[in-house]
């Protein structure tokens, strides 16, 4: 689901189409534009791996998303689909079940009044194909796949 | 005066001929089309041909055809799925002279296309074509006033293959072409007045006014290309003087496009449009071109040119060279050009575009510096070695290919040409288009989809 007013913020027609597709399966918000990016949130995202835990610390966003889920921020460059996406952010934070941060996931991005946890995870083995690789069929599955790997 | 063109790939044009003139009775077919609308030019772009089976007709005779309503509905559904317009094609196989639409054609096309127009909400491009044994006529339809549709002739059929053929239609109007210039007399001896006239009617977009771009611009001007669009946003630096044509030391600090425009206007009669911007900021300028030359070393400009080439059915020649000399000695050096465009593999099919680098090139200065420090983006700042001889060599090969494309001079119809400097080896490479690629997605969609950032 996506509020039509949020779609109006997106002038990139390709991206708008992809957000409509993504919103068939997820709650989607467009937070705004910054630094040549569209900042898009997939709401109530749940990492498909029991080895990760959503933080219970209020400073890390506990209570701002339904229990056991987080807000997933994906930053899509205005030249999408030509610029390959890279990294993603979450709020509330995601920790390993033991309490520590996952690898390459302890950097903070202050934006929209929140401290987003950055996952510096990169799609290195996939040849990006503009127009065929989309948020719904490539980028979100990539994030799922990262989390589903053995910790 | 708006000039209207209908653009086919050579393969599709041959298929149209084979289908429409397959027997002595009239034959019809459809084509899904996109459109590009510019100030003085409209391009109708053929994406896909749709042949009809015998049972799609109610009547198919020597001088009459009637297509079943169910068939028309099927075609309308395709247009809706693809958000594209329609070209109605049929033949007059009995016509050996100048072919033209009959009164029955006028009535039937108006009725059928009005239905398409209603289904497309007035947004779809609509056109029709009739093919005789030797000639072709084509026209566009506009139903803004439903009771008085506006019909305009299409002036030429452009066929894009190993060469660009511009075939005049019956009833078309043509923009006047400058008379032959004595300056080109020696090359006219080589490829004739017809070839020279084709050059004079050509618009060539050159992206990048550096070592290869300026060499191409100089050659294009001296060859007699009629209109040159130059795109570059950088100022001339002292280190450019070793290889950028048309520049002098006194001009250091001025924008390269303006220097080059003035230079070309001094040496030729070409009309020059200078665009002082990165191509991703003004990509629509590419729509005007008959051929695009990509002479930059950025990946984002390659991505933009590649998309525009297929979206607007414009052949693209991408070129560049690389010298590896880590300690002041050349260890390897190579140069290459790739001819892409409708009917051919695109730069993505060749794997030429690096989308990690596209992203890095588009980052703000601050974000790039931050991510570079963290090691998360590739380095973009390094000054690459560059030599005028190697730049000019590949520019020369690419322009020779361009010359053949336009003036039909002959020579190998290579898609990709590579030259290795140290061992002197030349070789051509051929790659098949990929099934799921940028080129298949955007082909002939024209203005119906955005071109980067637009």
Interface residues (C-beta under 8 A of the other chain):
Chain A: X12 X13 X14 X35 X36 X77 X78 X79 X82 X83 X84 X85 X86 X87 X120 X122 X127 X128 X129 X130 X131 X132
Chain B: X280 X300 X303 X304 X307 X348 X351 X355 X356 X358 X359 X362 X363 X364 X367 X374 X376 X436 X437 X438 X441 X442 X449 X450 X452 X453
